[in-house]
């Protein structure tokens, strides 16, 4: 590929060009894809007006670029490698030809269920090939996919279905996940009982586990009953560059989850460009990203990025510790994985099991190790580098977000020098700035501040589904004219960036984004809870843990804690369950009624000195009472 960066010189040239002449820079890259019509303009609109467009006027279908484009040269190459939860179940592969055919059949199958271009389709599935296939099948016919992570509850699923008014739900009877099975169809049924889910007309059920599920007449259809009859001929729908490709819900500091919207052409170019340059995957490599497709990492770096580049992408159904803590390394050995892309939480969890388990496996195939989702601490970075990579594999600590579509700051494997805990340098086309407390740019060079991005990049989100005001407010109002990431950041003397974590009320638990307000709402729905306040605290494995301070009229009754956990599981999902619940007589509030979270964070961290100015508190004595009961 003409735009593949191979050295620091290439990087410097590309970076400068993307700065001086972004339109030519991105046009040259875009030209290497398949279009049905070329663009009228490369970049139009602006951050100021929140109307950014890339490749406006162009027409394309992203699946032709993921699949059809490779058929001639790579038709028999493995596109998708599936490793099941059970290590004794045979791995499955799909060549590019087979994946193309399967996606076309699936696309026709969902078309036959009445789905048309622009309709939203909700995918609530476990990590089976049919999930990736359904994603691409939607894109094939221009339907907008909204994948909901299989760990979310019925209520959370219903909320997401309602928000973007999905017409079709695709699910599994149940999903295997480690020693557990997740009853996805039963949870779906419960979600569909809520009045807000009325928009769902059909439910397509893929059988994975063989669970006994009830099928509602006229609404529910087994995948295997209709798949065979579907034609394998599916002409790709012609999409406008800015047509929506998908919606993915993520948590913010306030309110309910936001439906982050990504559009077609810009996202495609960004996914392809960043995948190729960050990971430097070669033709015969086997790349494995351990994320779930329910998160953005699985969209961009299991599905679109690798396939756009004609790579072999691996999908793993299970968890790192099943049947034992050697599973990841076993998979690496079994499939000669060359590129492993995982989260610091997984690294820390496996690190706790000792290096012998890693050393007992042959990991010689590994070339590149990626990290994503949360800050990686130095100890985990070193262990990844030494024990897993034998100091032979560059560590790619890649920083990005659901909203950014793909990686913005990261070393390019084997090209950029690495440094523990540093995401290092921005990709071409990315212009990060640090903002000081007054809202001014910190002069270039060593410094620290809130991380913003100065100019649009092709993969950036185009909006929050159905709420453009919230979109403007959340990302473009703190620093007018800039995209605000919500992250704090340091820049060292080499201009390397180090992301220090969220500066807003968003928690990052095991690499999962959790909004404090959502958890507070969930707890608040318990009838004996008067108020709850959530903060994060440092957690050895999860990065951050969830600490809940709860005011209840059952103060002293410890049994309410289990009920609180159940409430969170019901309203959001088990991933948002607090690690610690402290029942408190009150919360530190200012006279205007605002909770001083700063104090709660300090108490949760067992830092009892220097609470700062507490004179504005309505009842300063509450601080001591909370301190006494700290967990
Ligand atoms: C937040 C975004 C990136 C895709 C998966 C998570 C944190 C992400 C890093 C990193 C430090 C990181 C940030 C960011 N984060 N990658 N390499 N180093 N922090 O996407 O759920 O949208 O979360 O994850 O705080 O804002 P997400």
Boltz pocket constraint, residues with backbone or C-beta under 6 A from the ligand:
constraints:
  - pocket:
      binder: B
      contacts: [[A, 250], [A, 295], [A, 296], [A, 297], [A, 371], [A, 372], [A, 373], [A, 374], [A, 375], [A, 376], [A, 397], [A, 398], [A, 399], [A, 400], [A, 401], [A, 402], [A, 403], [A, 409], [A, 423], [A, 485], [A, 486], [A, 487], [A, 499], [A, 500], [A, 501], [A, 502], [A, 508], [A, 511], [A, 512], [A, 513]]
      max_distance: 6.0
